[in-house]
């Protein structure tokens, strides 16, 4: 690889080909509808929207959503801290916040790493 490391090359390769690694909502809807002829695309869309809304609502309440065999969506609290403005170097206060994180289940990790 020359001067560029394997990890750096791999990361750049993934970024350049990101469109092939992304599944969007419309594709998920198509996949769900294709798995069962009794499910229409509008029903699949309502299913996905309901699923995502349920995860969002539980996260907004600070609750964890656990999906066995898939993973957990957790809310983590980040305390207030002092940071630096990268342009000026001046100290700035960064407010406390919450963020949602995903912790994949072992089954999902194993499937990805096959």
N, C-alpha and C positions, 0 to 999 in steps of 0.2 A: 504493500500500500504506500510505500514511500514515507513522506513526512506526516501524512495524515493517519491517525490511529484507527483501528478497526471500529471501535465504539463510535468515534466521531463520524466515520464514513457511514456506518449503519444508521445513526441518528439522522444524518443528512439525507440518506436514501429514503428513510421513512417519511420525512417531511416532504420531499419531492413527490412521493407517491401517496400522499395522505388521502386523496380522493378515492383511491381503491380500498382504503382501510376503514372507511366510514360508512355505516349503515344509517340511513335517515328514517324518520317516522313513516314516510310513505312506503319505504321498502319493508319495514316491520309490518305495516298493515297488510301489504301484499303477501308476505310470508305467512302471517296468521290466517288470512283468508284462504290461501292455497292449501293449508294443512287440513282444513275441514270444509267440505262443500256447503255445509249448513250455515257457515258464518260468512256474512257479506262483508264487503270492505267497510261499509258504514258502521257495522257492528264491531269490527276489529278496531276501527278508529276510536269508537266510544270506549272500548275495553282499554286501549292504551292510554287514552286521556284520563280515564278513571283511575287507572293504576298510578300514573304519574302524579295526579292530583292527590291521591291518598298518601304517597310518599312525601310530597311537598307539605301537605297539611300536618302530618305527624312530625316532620322536621321543624316546622314553624312552632309546634308545641314543645320542641326540645326532646321528642321521643325518638327512639331507635326503631328502625324498621328492619326486621330480620327475615330473609328469604332463604330457608334451608336449601343447600345445594347451589346457591347463587352467591349470597353475601349479605352484608349488613350496611345500611345507611345510618351513619351516626352523626350527631351534632357535637362539635367540640367548641368549647369556649376559649377564646384567646384574650388574655388580660391586656389592659392598656399598657403601653410601653413608650419609651422614647426612641425615636428614630432620627435619621439624618436626611436632609434634603440633598439629593445627589448633586444638584447643580451648585448649591451655595455652601453645603457642609453644615448649615445651621441645624441645631437640634429642633425637632418637632415632636409634638405629642401625638401618638397614634391611639385612637380610641379603642376600647375593648370591643370585641365583636364575636360573632359565632360563625362557624363555617360547617358545611356538611362534607363528610368524608365517606368514601366507600371502602369497605374491607371485604375483599373477595373471599368466598368459601374455598376450602381446600379442593373440592371437586372442580370448581371453576379454574383455579390456578393450575391444576393438573391438566385440564382440557386445553388451556392456552399453551402450556409448555410441552405438549406432545409433538 
